[in-house]
Each structure stands twice: as C-alpha cells, then as structure tokens.
Amino acid sequence: MAIGKILTTLILLGVVAAIGWQVNQRLIEVNRESPERVRGISVIPVEVQPVTRGVIERRRAFTGTLNSPAEFVVAPKLSGRILEITVDLADPVNRGQVVARLDNDEYVQALAQAEADLAVSRANFNEAKSLLAIADRDLERAETLRGRGVSSDAERDAAKANQLAKAAHVEVTRAQMSRAVATVETARIQLGYSDVIAAWQGGQDTRVVAERFVDEGDTVSANAPLLRIVELDPINAVVFVTEADYGLLRPGQRVDLKTDAFKDSVFKGEISRISPVFIEDTRQARVEITLDNKDLKLKPGMFARVSIMLERFEDAVILPATSLVVRDGSSGVFVVDDDGATVHWQSVETGVRDGDRVQAIGSDVEGRVVTLGQQLLDDGSKISISELSR
C-alpha cells in the first residue's frame, strides 16, 4: 500500500509539473506578441497629464555638519581659586559679562600695600619740595649777602650745592612717586582680573555656553580654559565637494538644509565661502554655508542634508517625467491632439530634472501628454483617456 501511494504521488507531481511548464511557455509567447497585438487595437487606453509652465531648479544634494561661525574660550589672566561661576551649560552670555570670580584676597592686600607705598612716596615728594624751597631761599640770601660783600664765595657755593642736592632729591622722590602710582595701577588691574570677563571681538553681542571645564573651588592657572562660548546665530554648515561639483558652486547660491532633529523643517541659507584648495587625501574642497538661526534650533555638530540650487528657470516648459519615452534613439513625448482622441509624436530635448518634473528645452510642447500607455503608441494612434486623467 505504501509503495502504491508513493507511485500515485509521483505521477501527480509529474502531471502538475508538465502543466506548469506548458502554462509558462504560453505566457512567454503571449508577452512576446502582446505589444504588436495591442498596437493593432483600434483604441488604446492611456492616462495623460498637462504640460505646465513655471519655475524649475537644478539642485545638487550634499551632506555635512553644522558648525559655529565663531567661538571664544574664556580663561583667567591670573591663577587662583574659583569662588563663583555665574553661567552654566547652554546659558546665554553677553559681550563683556562677568562669568567667573577668583579668590582675590591676595590682590586686595597687594592693592592696599601699593596705595600705602604711594602715600609714603607722596609725603617724601612733598617733603623734598619743601626742603628745595628752603634751599632756594638760602641760595638767594647767600647771593644777596655776597653782592653786598658780607659773605664769601665759599658760603655762596655751599648754598648752591645744597640747593642742587635738594632739587635732585625732588626728582628722585618724584620718580619714586610715579613708580608707586604705576604699582597701584598694576595692583588695581590685577584685582580687576579676578573678575573673569567674556570679552570677545566681532560677531553678535550674545553667545551661548557650549562647554564648561571647571567647577567652583577648583584652583586654576593663568590662561587655563574655563568656558567655551559659541555663536549660534547665524550658524554655518560645512560640506565637502568633489572636483565634479566644485565648478558648479559659487558664493551667494541659495541652499535648503534639513536635519534629523527637525525633519519637517527646511532652513534657508546661502554659500558664504568656497575653499580655494582641495584636501589632498580626499580630493575634496571645503564649502561653508551661512544660515539664519534666530530661534536657535540648529546646533553645532548636527548632521545636515544640504540641497544647493545650481540653476533656476522662471518660465520653463515642464513635462511629467513619466511622459518621456525613447523612440529610434530620440527622446520625446506623445502629445494629445485637440480632438482628444489621437496623439502625435514630438521629440524634445530635456534639461533640468527636479523629482518627477523635467524641463523641455527649446520646445513648444503644450496641452496634454501621455504618461501611461505611451509604450504602445505610434504617431497618430487613437487613444481613450482614462477617467482618472479627465
């Protein structure tokens, strides 16, 4: 019984295989002859779309990274212990704002000492001026007495020497007082440096803290980085282009940018700089794009998809991309005649392609063109337009 069932199963499988092979061969024959048969049909059903006029743009897509156009690293000019940091990550910072304070007891004391030394120098200077005034009177008296013959030349010379010594002492104390003034000013400046200020040059007056390197209580040396402050408006996108695309780009070209963080938003910008040299290892050139970022959505480091407009045609003849066919090596479309029942073939030269739209160059194509079923058409074929296209 088991052998009989196996034989029966094998016979059935053979019959099914034979029938399948015959069906497959018949389908091949039908497919080979279907274009000719269909073209023999008196009316061919088609779908059509209108030829339009409007704006069409040639674009090139690139990927890149968002960068800040400017950044400033805040660092103290003095060493010391940090008492306070007034801003934190993502906080806005204004130009000239105090962002950190150092322990300044030492510098307060140094200023007090310098001011005390200045007071002593001023007293010495005033004393020297008084002594010089006395010496001037003594010299005047000695010269008067000498003129009357009452005093000798030696007494006059002694008075003169004393006057010169007192004048020199005035100059010395004057210099000492100037040095003390400078010392006070230096101590005052150093004390001012204990307030760490974000004082960048150029760009916008407000930036944002991008990175914080220290905490309150840390001891830092002079010029050690405390904060990194970046500018976010405007913001830059950086892409790298090959030689094939390099010649198509120029400063001022408009750019559309998208990011994964804001998939439904398109950000507008323009090319601001194009590198005059290529990176030897990659054979690519750096291109910088500037974008307005008033709402601060875009952040440095984001991945960017960039579409750069290379050309723009305001009043272009625009065809549906699906209407184009190639016949005898020539590209063209089937245009619906005025009667709506026949078509004629018209060669076209294509230009810019923008998604499902194609520019027709130097052609007066107008009306409607066939977008589905045109492979079965010949010049003058009769058609039946689908209800979906009416």
C-alpha beads as a LAMMPS data file, in Angstrom:
LAMMPS data file: protein, C-alpha beads

390 atoms
389 bonds

1 atom types
1 bond types

-500.0 500.0 xlo xhi
-500.0 500.0 ylo yhi
-500.0 500.0 zlo zhi

Masses

1 110.0

Atoms # bond

1 1 1 0.000 0.000 0.000
2 1 1 2.791 2.413 0.865
3 1 1 4.527 1.806 -2.493
4 1 1 1.247 2.436 -4.320
5 1 1 0.737 5.762 -2.560
6 1 1 4.277 6.853 -3.407
7 1 1 3.799 5.973 -7.085
8 1 1 0.490 7.829 -7.187
9 1 1 2.110 10.931 -5.618
10 1 1 4.981 10.895 -8.097
11 1 1 2.602 10.614 -11.030
12 1 1 0.551 13.573 -9.771
13 1 1 3.678 15.702 -9.302
14 1 1 4.784 14.901 -12.840
15 1 1 1.400 15.900 -14.258
16 1 1 1.443 19.209 -12.316
17 1 1 4.976 19.982 -13.482
18 1 1 4.047 19.308 -17.109
19 1 1 1.004 21.561 -16.896
20 1 1 3.075 24.340 -15.240
21 1 1 5.720 24.176 -17.967
22 1 1 3.066 24.464 -20.693
23 1 1 1.444 27.448 -18.937
24 1 1 4.828 29.164 -18.554
25 1 1 5.673 28.688 -22.212
26 1 1 2.311 30.096 -23.208
27 1 1 2.835 33.181 -21.037
28 1 1 6.226 33.783 -22.658
29 1 1 4.652 33.599 -26.116
30 1 1 1.852 35.971 -25.094
31 1 1 4.326 38.502 -23.670
32 1 1 6.399 38.386 -26.837
33 1 1 3.473 39.085 -29.091
34 1 1 1.449 41.389 -26.810
35 1 1 2.975 44.744 -27.955
36 1 1 2.181 44.011 -31.584
37 1 1 -1.270 42.734 -30.768
38 1 1 -2.026 45.724 -28.538
39 1 1 -0.822 48.162 -31.188
40 1 1 -3.245 46.534 -33.531
41 1 1 -6.101 47.517 -31.260
42 1 1 -8.047 50.457 -32.738
43 1 1 -8.193 52.484 -29.489
44 1 1 -5.524 52.327 -26.764
45 1 1 -6.437 53.346 -23.204
46 1 1 -3.964 55.865 -21.724
47 1 1 -3.509 58.284 -18.865
48 1 1 -2.453 61.870 -19.508
49 1 1 -1.170 64.913 -17.610
50 1 1 -0.949 68.568 -18.641
51 1 1 2.218 70.334 -19.750
52 1 1 2.861 73.234 -17.366
53 1 1 4.965 76.375 -17.224
54 1 1 6.672 77.596 -14.114
55 1 1 9.799 77.632 -12.003
56 1 1 12.159 74.681 -12.052
57 1 1 15.519 74.443 -10.327
58 1 1 18.612 72.323 -10.818
59 1 1 19.843 71.147 -7.427
60 1 1 22.674 69.074 -6.036
61 1 1 22.488 67.235 -2.707
62 1 1 25.327 67.051 -0.173
63 1 1 25.757 66.023 3.447
64 1 1 27.723 67.882 6.055
65 1 1 27.921 69.151 9.624
66 1 1 26.721 72.289 11.365
67 1 1 29.453 74.441 12.895
68 1 1 29.532 77.610 14.944
69 1 1 30.939 80.535 12.922
70 1 1 32.817 81.805 15.980
71 1 1 33.761 80.573 19.413
72 1 1 35.579 82.084 22.374
73 1 1 37.390 80.257 25.156
74 1 1 37.157 82.138 28.451
75 1 1 40.367 81.959 30.506
76 1 1 41.584 83.928 33.559
77 1 1 44.632 86.157 33.292
78 1 1 45.613 85.225 36.858
79 1 1 45.982 81.997 38.767
80 1 1 43.787 81.372 41.759
81 1 1 40.882 79.518 43.307
82 1 1 37.465 79.872 41.660
83 1 1 34.901 81.373 44.014
84 1 1 31.987 81.521 41.602
85 1 1 30.974 80.673 38.041
86 1 1 27.970 82.770 37.092
87 1 1 26.882 80.821 33.980
88 1 1 26.409 77.182 33.088
89 1 1 25.954 74.985 30.043
90 1 1 23.512 76.433 27.428
91 1 1 23.221 79.781 29.249
92 1 1 23.335 82.937 27.126
93 1 1 26.318 85.232 27.662
94 1 1 26.544 88.903 26.711
95 1 1 29.710 90.546 25.487
96 1 1 31.632 91.919 28.497
97 1 1 29.686 89.878 31.078
98 1 1 31.436 88.614 34.239
99 1 1 31.270 84.815 34.010
100 1 1 33.538 83.797 36.905
101 1 1 35.195 85.229 40.015
102 1 1 38.515 84.235 41.585
103 1 1 39.562 84.463 45.218
104 1 1 41.001 87.993 45.328
105 1 1 42.134 88.430 48.952
106 1 1 45.778 88.423 47.912
107 1 1 45.181 91.035 45.239
108 1 1 43.122 93.243 47.593
109 1 1 46.023 93.185 50.038
110 1 1 48.519 93.929 47.268
111 1 1 46.465 96.958 46.225
112 1 1 46.298 98.214 49.814
113 1 1 50.071 97.830 50.151
114 1 1 50.642 99.662 46.872
115 1 1 48.368 102.509 47.922
116 1 1 50.229 102.794 51.254
117 1 1 53.571 102.932 49.422
118 1 1 52.122 105.617 47.181
119 1 1 51.105 107.665 50.212
120 1 1 54.668 107.429 51.586
121 1 1 56.088 108.413 48.200
122 1 1 53.821 111.439 48.021
123 1 1 54.863 112.505 51.538
124 1 1 58.545 112.141 50.622
125 1 1 57.951 114.142 47.475
126 1 1 56.191 116.928 49.371
127 1 1 58.987 116.958 51.949
128 1 1 61.587 117.145 49.201
129 1 1 59.780 120.073 47.618
130 1 1 59.711 121.887 50.956
131 1 1 63.421 121.314 51.502
132 1 1 64.092 122.531 47.982
133 1 1 62.120 125.706 48.683
134 1 1 64.264 126.328 51.802
135 1 1 67.420 125.671 49.819
136 1 1 66.269 128.117 47.133
137 1 1 65.803 130.846 49.793
138 1 1 69.187 130.071 51.369
139 1 1 70.862 130.363 47.984
140 1 1 69.077 133.628 47.270
141 1 1 70.148 135.043 50.645
142 1 1 73.754 133.937 50.139
143 1 1 73.900 135.583 46.741
144 1 1 72.430 138.808 48.177
145 1 1 74.961 138.886 51.021
146 1 1 77.797 138.109 48.628
147 1 1 76.708 141.019 46.481
148 1 1 76.979 143.301 49.497
149 1 1 80.383 141.866 50.329
150 1 1 79.167 140.442 53.628
151 1 1 79.578 136.742 52.775
152 1 1 82.270 134.834 50.946
153 1 1 82.188 132.860 47.716
154 1 1 82.530 129.656 49.721
155 1 1 79.296 130.321 51.589
156 1 1 77.517 131.040 48.304
157 1 1 78.917 127.868 46.737
158 1 1 77.780 125.813 49.743
159 1 1 74.265 127.219 49.440
160 1 1 74.265 126.453 45.727
161 1 1 75.394 122.870 46.276
162 1 1 72.688 122.370 48.908
163 1 1 70.073 123.757 46.516
164 1 1 71.192 121.411 43.764
165 1 1 71.088 118.429 46.110
166 1 1 67.575 119.310 47.239
167 1 1 66.450 119.702 43.616
168 1 1 67.883 116.283 42.770
169 1 1 66.120 114.801 45.778
170 1 1 62.850 116.252 44.495
171 1 1 63.362 114.493 41.176
172 1 1 64.170 111.213 42.905
173 1 1 61.061 111.391 45.081
174 1 1 59.019 112.406 42.049
175 1 1 60.209 109.273 40.212
176 1 1 59.512 107.158 43.293
177 1 1 56.003 108.572 43.459
178 1 1 55.446 107.829 39.727
179 1 1 56.615 104.272 40.292
180 1 1 54.244 103.955 43.253
181 1 1 51.393 105.250 41.114
182 1 1 52.201 102.632 38.469
183 1 1 52.361 99.939 41.138
184 1 1 48.929 100.936 42.418
185 1 1 47.527 100.850 38.910
186 1 1 49.044 97.419 38.307
187 1 1 47.596 96.117 41.583
188 1 1 44.209 97.592 40.655
189 1 1 44.320 95.930 37.227
190 1 1 45.291 92.587 38.752
191 1 1 42.457 92.877 41.234
192 1 1 40.104 93.569 38.317
193 1 1 41.348 90.419 36.620
194 1 1 39.868 88.391 39.485
195 1 1 36.523 89.039 37.764
196 1 1 36.771 86.913 34.616
197 1 1 35.029 88.651 31.707
198 1 1 33.834 87.178 28.393
199 1 1 35.216 89.871 26.103
200 1 1 35.220 88.604 22.524
201 1 1 35.685 90.757 19.435
202 1 1 33.322 90.905 16.453
203 1 1 30.204 88.877 15.770
204 1 1 26.989 89.020 17.753
205 1 1 26.708 90.555 21.233
206 1 1 25.149 87.382 22.672
207 1 1 26.551 83.868 22.574
208 1 1 25.855 80.581 24.378
209 1 1 27.934 78.454 26.746
210 1 1 28.829 75.297 24.840
211 1 1 31.208 73.698 27.329
212 1 1 32.262 74.146 30.954
213 1 1 35.701 72.891 32.003
214 1 1 35.911 73.678 35.756
215 1 1 33.789 73.903 38.897
216 1 1 33.667 76.286 41.830
217 1 1 36.507 75.637 44.257
218 1 1 38.936 74.482 41.605
219 1 1 42.359 76.107 41.521
220 1 1 43.352 77.177 38.047
221 1 1 46.454 78.645 36.499
222 1 1 46.581 81.703 34.310
223 1 1 45.161 81.128 30.804
224 1 1 43.553 77.811 31.794
225 1 1 40.236 77.382 29.899
226 1 1 37.101 77.855 31.997
227 1 1 34.283 78.012 29.430
228 1 1 33.775 77.661 25.692
229 1 1 31.265 80.170 24.346
230 1 1 29.904 79.814 20.805
231 1 1 27.864 81.937 18.437
232 1 1 24.665 80.290 17.181
233 1 1 23.075 82.998 15.053
234 1 1 23.999 82.874 12.288
235 1 1 25.272 79.302 12.089
236 1 1 27.430 77.579 9.490
237 1 1 27.073 74.297 7.654
238 1 1 30.223 72.731 6.213
239 1 1 30.160 70.322 3.275
240 1 1 32.963 68.886 1.160
241 1 1 32.584 68.677 -2.616
242 1 1 34.445 66.823 -5.335
243 1 1 36.033 68.356 -8.418
244 1 1 32.981 67.416 -10.495
245 1 1 30.737 69.656 -8.376
246 1 1 33.293 72.344 -7.487
247 1 1 32.897 74.286 -10.736
248 1 1 29.111 74.460 -10.316
249 1 1 29.253 76.309 -6.986
250 1 1 29.740 79.982 -6.247
251 1 1 29.228 82.263 -3.219
252 1 1 25.676 83.503 -2.888
253 1 1 23.945 80.383 -4.212
254 1 1 20.807 79.560 -2.247
255 1 1 20.692 76.477 -0.071
256 1 1 17.968 74.384 1.589
257 1 1 19.042 72.441 4.670
258 1 1 17.351 69.686 6.652
259 1 1 18.317 67.909 9.860
260 1 1 17.178 64.720 11.558
261 1 1 16.189 66.734 14.637
262 1 1 13.638 68.795 12.669
263 1 1 12.604 66.549 9.805
264 1 1 9.617 68.673 8.765
265 1 1 11.553 71.959 8.680
266 1 1 13.571 73.400 5.808
267 1 1 16.183 76.003 6.742
268 1 1 17.285 78.590 4.199
269 1 1 20.839 79.772 3.683
270 1 1 23.459 80.585 1.089
271 1 1 27.037 79.679 0.252
272 1 1 29.369 82.104 2.015
273 1 1 32.850 80.680 1.327
274 1 1 34.436 78.158 -1.003
275 1 1 37.932 76.908 -0.278
276 1 1 40.471 77.739 -2.991
277 1 1 42.309 74.449 -2.391
278 1 1 41.445 70.743 -2.250
279 1 1 42.353 68.392 0.567
280 1 1 44.975 66.152 -0.998
281 1 1 43.935 62.951 0.788
282 1 1 40.251 63.165 -0.157
283 1 1 40.378 65.345 -3.294
284 1 1 37.576 67.437 -1.853
285 1 1 37.157 71.141 -1.153
286 1 1 35.503 72.746 1.864
287 1 1 32.348 74.782 1.281
288 1 1 30.815 76.919 4.059
289 1 1 27.122 77.811 4.143
290 1 1 25.607 80.526 6.347
291 1 1 22.078 80.165 7.755
292 1 1 19.924 82.417 9.925
293 1 1 19.212 80.743 13.265
294 1 1 17.208 83.285 15.238
295 1 1 15.174 80.612 17.057
296 1 1 18.414 78.728 17.840
297 1 1 17.021 75.402 16.659
298 1 1 20.178 74.477 14.774
299 1 1 23.112 73.395 16.922
300 1 1 26.797 72.856 16.110
301 1 1 27.579 69.209 15.451
302 1 1 24.206 68.319 13.911
303 1 1 24.195 66.225 10.750
304 1 1 22.930 68.273 7.808
305 1 1 21.425 67.371 4.454
306 1 1 22.059 70.200 2.043
307 1 1 20.397 70.924 -1.284
308 1 1 22.169 73.618 -3.307
309 1 1 20.420 75.368 -6.176
310 1 1 22.725 75.424 -9.198
311 1 1 20.310 76.953 -11.751
312 1 1 16.831 78.440 -11.719
313 1 1 14.477 78.867 -14.680
314 1 1 11.467 81.092 -14.077
315 1 1 9.236 80.298 -17.096
316 1 1 10.210 76.781 -18.081
317 1 1 8.156 74.261 -20.060
318 1 1 7.718 71.406 -17.595
319 1 1 6.826 67.824 -18.523
320 1 1 5.920 64.914 -16.248
321 1 1 8.961 62.652 -16.063
322 1 1 6.739 59.625 -16.762
323 1 1 5.729 61.032 -20.159
324 1 1 9.206 60.678 -21.670
325 1 1 9.921 57.737 -23.965
326 1 1 12.735 56.912 -26.363
327 1 1 11.983 56.049 -29.975
328 1 1 14.722 55.385 -32.533
329 1 1 17.292 56.898 -30.218
330 1 1 15.319 60.116 -29.800
331 1 1 13.653 61.271 -26.569
332 1 1 10.141 62.628 -26.844
333 1 1 6.519 62.549 -25.759
334 1 1 3.138 61.688 -27.187
335 1 1 1.017 64.831 -27.254
336 1 1 -2.765 64.545 -27.189
337 1 1 -4.307 66.188 -30.260
338 1 1 -7.040 68.797 -29.996
339 1 1 -9.711 66.205 -30.680
340 1 1 -8.665 64.295 -27.566
341 1 1 -8.862 61.030 -29.485
342 1 1 -5.452 60.810 -31.193
343 1 1 -1.820 61.559 -30.383
344 1 1 1.230 62.696 -32.276
345 1 1 4.903 62.122 -31.505
346 1 1 7.063 65.133 -30.637
347 1 1 10.785 64.978 -29.984
348 1 1 12.037 67.034 -27.049
349 1 1 15.404 67.966 -25.583
350 1 1 15.396 67.662 -21.823
351 1 1 17.075 69.971 -19.370
352 1 1 16.723 70.203 -15.605
353 1 1 15.195 67.266 -13.765
354 1 1 13.517 68.041 -10.447
355 1 1 11.920 64.948 -8.973
356 1 1 9.021 63.920 -11.213
357 1 1 9.322 67.070 -13.366
358 1 1 11.536 67.567 -16.421
359 1 1 12.336 70.759 -18.306
360 1 1 11.775 70.754 -22.069
361 1 1 14.406 72.930 -23.787
362 1 1 13.652 74.864 -26.961
363 1 1 10.331 73.123 -27.460
364 1 1 6.795 74.447 -27.864
365 1 1 5.150 71.422 -26.280
366 1 1 1.767 72.349 -24.837
367 1 1 -1.518 70.752 -23.923
368 1 1 -1.534 67.240 -22.512
369 1 1 0.957 64.386 -22.833
370 1 1 0.548 60.654 -22.303
371 1 1 2.030 59.405 -19.031
372 1 1 0.821 55.793 -19.028
373 1 1 0.450 53.530 -22.054
374 1 1 2.762 55.513 -24.337
375 1 1 4.960 52.445 -24.986
376 1 1 2.089 51.023 -27.031
377 1 1 1.545 54.143 -29.132
378 1 1 2.679 55.250 -32.568
379 1 1 2.422 58.628 -34.204
380 1 1 -1.302 59.119 -34.971
381 1 1 -2.559 56.339 -32.712
382 1 1 -6.093 56.541 -31.436
383 1 1 -6.481 56.727 -27.677
384 1 1 -9.065 56.537 -24.959
385 1 1 -8.234 58.739 -21.979
386 1 1 -8.769 57.180 -18.579
387 1 1 -11.395 58.696 -16.355
388 1 1 -8.642 59.309 -13.762
389 1 1 -6.962 61.782 -16.153
390 1 1 -10.028 63.764 -17.132

Bonds

1 1 1 2
2 1 2 3
3 1 3 4
4 1 4 5
5 1 5 6
6 1 6 7
7 1 7 8
8 1 8 9
9 1 9 10
10 1 10 11
11 1 11 12
12 1 12 13
13 1 13 14
14 1 14 15
15 1 15 16
16 1 16 17
17 1 17 18
18 1 18 19
19 1 19 20
20 1 20 21
21 1 21 22
22 1 22 23
23 1 23 24
24 1 24 25
25 1 25 26
26 1 26 27
27 1 27 28
28 1 28 29
29 1 29 30
30 1 30 31
31 1 31 32
32 1 32 33
33 1 33 34
34 1 34 35
35 1 35 36
36 1 36 37
37 1 37 38
38 1 38 39
39 1 39 40
40 1 40 41
41 1 41 42
42 1 42 43
43 1 43 44
44 1 44 45
45 1 45 46
46 1 46 47
47 1 47 48
48 1 48 49
49 1 49 50
50 1 50 51
51 1 51 52
52 1 52 53
53 1 53 54
54 1 54 55
55 1 55 56
56 1 56 57
57 1 57 58
58 1 58 59
59 1 59 60
60 1 60 61
61 1 61 62
62 1 62 63
63 1 63 64
64 1 64 65
65 1 65 66
66 1 66 67
67 1 67 68
68 1 68 69
69 1 69 70
70 1 70 71
71 1 71 72
72 1 72 73
73 1 73 74
74 1 74 75
75 1 75 76
76 1 76 77
77 1 77 78
78 1 78 79
79 1 79 80
80 1 80 81
81 1 81 82
82 1 82 83
83 1 83 84
84 1 84 85
85 1 85 86
86 1 86 87
87 1 87 88
88 1 88 89
89 1 89 90
90 1 90 91
91 1 91 92
92 1 92 93
93 1 93 94
94 1 94 95
95 1 95 96
96 1 96 97
97 1 97 98
98 1 98 99
99 1 99 100
100 1 100 101
101 1 101 102
102 1 102 103
103 1 103 104
104 1 104 105
105 1 105 106
106 1 106 107
107 1 107 108
108 1 108 109
109 1 109 110
110 1 110 111
111 1 111 112
112 1 112 113
113 1 113 114
114 1 114 115
115 1 115 116
116 1 116 117
117 1 117 118
118 1 118 119
119 1 119 120
120 1 120 121
121 1 121 122
122 1 122 123
123 1 123 124
124 1 124 125
125 1 125 126
126 1 126 127
127 1 127 128
128 1 128 129
129 1 129 130
130 1 130 131
131 1 131 132
132 1 132 133
133 1 133 134
134 1 134 135
135 1 135 136
136 1 136 137
137 1 137 138
138 1 138 139
139 1 139 140
140 1 140 141
141 1 141 142
142 1 142 143
143 1 143 144
144 1 144 145
145 1 145 146
146 1 146 147
147 1 147 148
148 1 148 149
149 1 149 150
150 1 150 151
151 1 151 152
152 1 152 153
153 1 153 154
154 1 154 155
155 1 155 156
156 1 156 157
157 1 157 158
158 1 158 159
159 1 159 160
160 1 160 161
161 1 161 162
162 1 162 163
163 1 163 164
164 1 164 165
165 1 165 166
166 1 166 167
167 1 167 168
168 1 168 169
169 1 169 170
170 1 170 171
171 1 171 172
172 1 172 173
173 1 173 174
174 1 174 175
175 1 175 176
176 1 176 177
177 1 177 178
178 1 178 179
179 1 179 180
180 1 180 181
181 1 181 182
182 1 182 183
183 1 183 184
184 1 184 185
185 1 185 186
186 1 186 187
187 1 187 188
188 1 188 189
189 1 189 190
190 1 190 191
191 1 191 192
192 1 192 193
193 1 193 194
194 1 194 195
195 1 195 196
196 1 196 197
197 1 197 198
198 1 198 199
199 1 199 200
200 1 200 201
201 1 201 202
202 1 202 203
203 1 203 204
204 1 204 205
205 1 205 206
206 1 206 207
207 1 207 208
208 1 208 209
209 1 209 210
210 1 210 211
211 1 211 212
212 1 212 213
213 1 213 214
214 1 214 215
215 1 215 216
216 1 216 217
217 1 217 218
218 1 218 219
219 1 219 220
220 1 220 221
221 1 221 222
222 1 222 223
223 1 223 224
224 1 224 225
225 1 225 226
226 1 226 227
227 1 227 228
228 1 228 229
229 1 229 230
230 1 230 231
231 1 231 232
232 1 232 233
233 1 233 234
234 1 234 235
235 1 235 236
236 1 236 237
237 1 237 238
238 1 238 239
239 1 239 240
240 1 240 241
241 1 241 242
242 1 242 243
243 1 243 244
244 1 244 245
245 1 245 246
246 1 246 247
247 1 247 248
248 1 248 249
249 1 249 250
250 1 250 251
251 1 251 252
252 1 252 253
253 1 253 254
254 1 254 255
255 1 255 256
256 1 256 257
257 1 257 258
258 1 258 259
259 1 259 260
260 1 260 261
261 1 261 262
262 1 262 263
263 1 263 264
264 1 264 265
265 1 265 266
266 1 266 267
267 1 267 268
268 1 268 269
269 1 269 270
270 1 270 271
271 1 271 272
272 1 272 273
273 1 273 274
274 1 274 275
275 1 275 276
276 1 276 277
277 1 277 278
278 1 278 279
279 1 279 280
280 1 280 281
281 1 281 282
282 1 282 283
283 1 283 284
284 1 284 285
285 1 285 286
286 1 286 287
287 1 287 288
288 1 288 289
289 1 289 290
290 1 290 291
291 1 291 292
292 1 292 293
293 1 293 294
294 1 294 295
295 1 295 296
296 1 296 297
297 1 297 298
298 1 298 299
299 1 299 300
300 1 300 301
301 1 301 302
302 1 302 303
303 1 303 304
304 1 304 305
305 1 305 306
306 1 306 307
307 1 307 308
308 1 308 309
309 1 309 310
310 1 310 311
311 1 311 312
312 1 312 313
313 1 313 314
314 1 314 315
315 1 315 316
316 1 316 317
317 1 317 318
318 1 318 319
319 1 319 320
320 1 320 321
321 1 321 322
322 1 322 323
323 1 323 324
324 1 324 325
325 1 325 326
326 1 326 327
327 1 327 328
328 1 328 329
329 1 329 330
330 1 330 331
331 1 331 332
332 1 332 333
333 1 333 334
334 1 334 335
335 1 335 336
336 1 336 337
337 1 337 338
338 1 338 339
339 1 339 340
340 1 340 341
341 1 341 342
342 1 342 343
343 1 343 344
344 1 344 345
345 1 345 346
346 1 346 347
347 1 347 348
348 1 348 349
349 1 349 350
350 1 350 351
351 1 351 352
352 1 352 353
353 1 353 354
354 1 354 355
355 1 355 356
356 1 356 357
357 1 357 358
358 1 358 359
359 1 359 360
360 1 360 361
361 1 361 362
362 1 362 363
363 1 363 364
364 1 364 365
365 1 365 366
366 1 366 367
367 1 367 368
368 1 368 369
369 1 369 370
370 1 370 371
371 1 371 372
372 1 372 373
373 1 373 374
374 1 374 375
375 1 375 376
376 1 376 377
377 1 377 378
378 1 378 379
379 1 379 380
380 1 380 381
381 1 381 382
382 1 382 383
383 1 383 384
384 1 384 385
385 1 385 386
386 1 386 387
387 1 387 388
388 1 388 389
389 1 389 390
